[in-house]
Amino acid sequence: MMGRDSTDLTLEMLNEEVRMIWDANAPFWASYMGAEGNSFHRLLVAPSAERLLALQAGEEVLELACGGGLFVKQMALLGARVVATDFSSVFLELARERVAEFEEQVQFAQVDATHEEEIVALGEQRFDAAVCNMGIMDMAEIDPLMRGLAQVLKPGGRFVFTIMHPCFNSSHVTMGVETRDESGEVITERFLKKTKYLYMEPEKGTGIVGQPLPQYYFHRPLHKLLGSAFRVGFTMDGIEEPAFGGIEEPKARVHWPDFHEFPPVLAVRLRLA
């Protein structure tokens, strides 16, 4: 621990707390997601990530924060060779069980994406592509992630990530619905009210109702999120803002599938020069 300043030590302690929370929540999340994932994964996250990755059979792909392995399986079915990583040993074991039939295509490694050296240890200029689905907002810092990826991707390699859309989907967004009578026609309108965007401290929230522990969220406005990638040589050449629309779900509360005009997910493709 010698030579570490107070900021480094604080981040390290915070990161270990984040790991402990995800180790505790992993079995619940894997069970809740099941074999196909929830509507966010099936309808928004996975389709956007798959389109932006545009994988070719035989390509080697690094997945960071693989969780229970839903997207690992999807990439293996497309013929990719996958190195699946997570900093939670519990999640990794659950992911291994999910994709056991693809053991010849998939390798697993415990990697903390907030530690540059752990990413680089996987092999410099090894990967055709990398992906991180709904994980960056769970990371205490992302500069080490971007620096590490810039070293392990081949020249021209792409990195695709999906996150909760920082403009619309955060703890400082209130969902609302209003109805009015307009010339005898009842009009229903849904709206979002946002009270913070540029400056938000890390805070805990509930990703899935019923999970054992609340998880940390690390909000980053777009200039910080993308600036971290641009500083190490990435350019952005693909972006999607998937939103719900035209699906039937229970209406017990106002929730994201009711809002067709606002994208709760942001998907981005970055590429090395």
Secondary structure in CASP SS format (residue, H / E / C, confidence):
PFRMAT SS
TARGET T0000
AUTHOR 0000-0000-0000
METHOD secondary structure of the structure
MODEL  1
M C 1.00
M C 1.00
G C 1.00
R C 1.00
D C 1.00
S H 1.00
T H 1.00
D H 1.00
L H 1.00
T H 1.00
L H 1.00
E H 1.00
M H 1.00
L H 1.00
N H 1.00
E H 1.00
E H 1.00
V H 1.00
R H 1.00
M H 1.00
I H 1.00
W H 1.00
D H 1.00
A H 1.00
N H 1.00
A H 1.00
P H 1.00
F H 1.00
W H 1.00
A H 1.00
S H 1.00
Y H 1.00
M H 1.00
G C 1.00
A C 1.00
E C 1.00
G C 1.00
N C 1.00
S H 1.00
F H 1.00
H H 1.00
R H 1.00
L H 1.00
L H 1.00
V H 1.00
A H 1.00
P H 1.00
S H 1.00
A H 1.00
E H 1.00
R H 1.00
L H 1.00
L H 1.00
A C 1.00
L C 1.00
Q C 1.00
A C 1.00
G C 1.00
E C 1.00
E E 1.00
V E 1.00
L E 1.00
E E 1.00
L C 1.00
A C 1.00
C C 1.00
G C 1.00
G C 1.00
G C 1.00
L H 1.00
F H 1.00
V H 1.00
K H 1.00
Q H 1.00
M H 1.00
A H 1.00
L H 1.00
L C 1.00
G C 1.00
A C 1.00
R E 1.00
V E 1.00
V E 1.00
A E 1.00
T E 1.00
D E 1.00
F C 1.00
S C 1.00
S H 1.00
V H 1.00
F H 1.00
L H 1.00
E H 1.00
L H 1.00
A H 1.00
R H 1.00
E H 1.00
R H 1.00
V C 1.00
A H 1.00
E H 1.00
F H 1.00
E C 1.00
E C 1.00
Q C 1.00
V E 1.00
Q E 1.00
F E 1.00
A E 1.00
Q E 1.00
V C 1.00
D C 1.00
A C 1.00
T C 1.00
H C 1.00
E H 1.00
E H 1.00
E H 1.00
I H 1.00
V H 1.00
A C 1.00
L C 1.00
G C 1.00
E C 1.00
Q C 1.00
R C 1.00
F E 1.00
D E 1.00
A E 1.00
A E 1.00
V E 1.00
C E 1.00
N E 1.00
M C 1.00
G C 1.00
I H 1.00
M H 1.00
D H 1.00
M C 1.00
A C 1.00
E C 1.00
I C 1.00
D H 1.00
P H 1.00
L H 1.00
M H 1.00
R H 1.00
G H 1.00
L H 1.00
A H 1.00
Q H 1.00
V H 1.00
L E 1.00
K E 1.00
P E 1.00
G E 1.00
G E 1.00
R E 1.00
F E 1.00
V E 1.00
F E 1.00
T E 1.00
I E 1.00
M E 1.00
H C 1.00
P C 1.00
C C 1.00
F C 1.00
N C 1.00
S C 1.00
S C 1.00
H C 1.00
V E 1.00
T E 1.00
M E 1.00
G E 1.00
V E 1.00
E E 1.00
T E 1.00
R E 1.00
D E 1.00
E E 1.00
S C 1.00
G C 1.00
E E 1.00
V E 1.00
I E 1.00
T E 1.00
E E 1.00
R E 1.00
F E 1.00
L E 1.00
K E 1.00
K E 1.00
T C 1.00
K C 1.00
Y C 1.00
L C 1.00
Y C 1.00
M C 1.00
E C 1.00
P C 1.00
E E 1.00
K E 1.00
G E 1.00
T C 1.00
G C 1.00
I C 1.00
V C 1.00
G C 1.00
Q C 1.00
P C 1.00
L C 1.00
P C 1.00
Q E 1.00
Y E 1.00
Y E 1.00
F C 1.00
H C 1.00
R C 1.00
P C 1.00
L H 1.00
H H 1.00
K H 1.00
L H 1.00
L H 1.00
G H 1.00
S H 1.00
A H 1.00
F H 1.00
R C 1.00
V C 1.00
G C 1.00
F E 1.00
T E 1.00
M E 1.00
D E 1.00
G E 1.00
I E 1.00
E E 1.00
E C 1.00
P C 1.00
A C 1.00
F C 1.00
G C 1.00
G C 1.00
I C 1.00
E C 1.00
E C 1.00
P C 1.00
K C 1.00
A C 1.00
R C 1.00
V C 1.00
H C 1.00
W H 1.00
P H 1.00
D H 1.00
F C 1.00
H C 1.00
E C 1.00
F C 1.00
P C 1.00
P C 1.00
V E 1.00
L E 1.00
A E 1.00
V E 1.00
R E 1.00
L E 1.00
R E 1.00
L E 1.00
A C 1.00
END
